[in-house]
Amino acid sequence: QKEVEQDPGPLSVPEGAIVSLNCTYSNSAFQYFMWYRQYSRKGPELLMYTYSSGNKEDGRFTAQVDKSSKYISLFIRDSQPSDSATYLCAMVDNFGNEKLTFGTGTRLTIIP
Amino acid sequence: KAGVTQTPRYLIKTRGQQVTLSCSPISGHRSVSWYQQTPGQGLQFLFEYFSETQRNKGNFPGRFSGRQFSNSRSEMNVSTLELGDSALYLCASSSRTDYNEQFFGPGTRLTVL
């Protein structure tokens, strides 16, 4: 069993819809949680970074962490065609550790 | 500020050969990490170098190795290539001071025939 599980999709939603992306994890040592976005033929870029449990909002994006359930989510409001990409969750156990553990990614398409 | 650059962008090799990939980090970044990305396994951590020293290593066989130079540029080498080594190899750099934020390059697409 992988340490981080992520539904690979693909996920297609109409423009303007709310998108919910999720990951579950098994390693309770994970404390820092990230969401990356990867466009085709590009490297991943960091979208959101959260520490421990709670919510964090940045524009149309909200990251949510529930450590008791070992479950993290990314919500995208008012989705745009430019949001079409693969979304990867990543996590790490402590601040000084550069070894990120990634989910396999969810491919998202926003239909105009 | 220029981003992370990786060369070459595409590479085709045959089984048994070896390959060297190069990564130039963002100016001022001293940490370079390497990841292998495949459709089935996603991104998997290979190793991290900081100030020319390997700081961390993932669960890959010894055929995968790397090094870092005094200017922070890094290379990774894969010897005795296998078909399963076909993947996108991503390099990421960080300053190691800013909440683990890693900046990724565009990757090198390696195809092993």
Interface residues (C-beta under 8 A of the other chain):
Chain A: Q6 Y32 M34 Y36 R41 K42 G43 P44 E45 L46 Y49 L88 A90 V92 F95 G96 N97 E98 K99 L100 T101 F102 G103 T104 G105
Chain B: V4 S31 S33 Y35 G40 Q41 G42 L43 Q44 F45 E48 F50 R55 N56 G58 L90 A92 S94 R96 Y99 N100 E101 Q102 F103 F104 G105 P106 G107
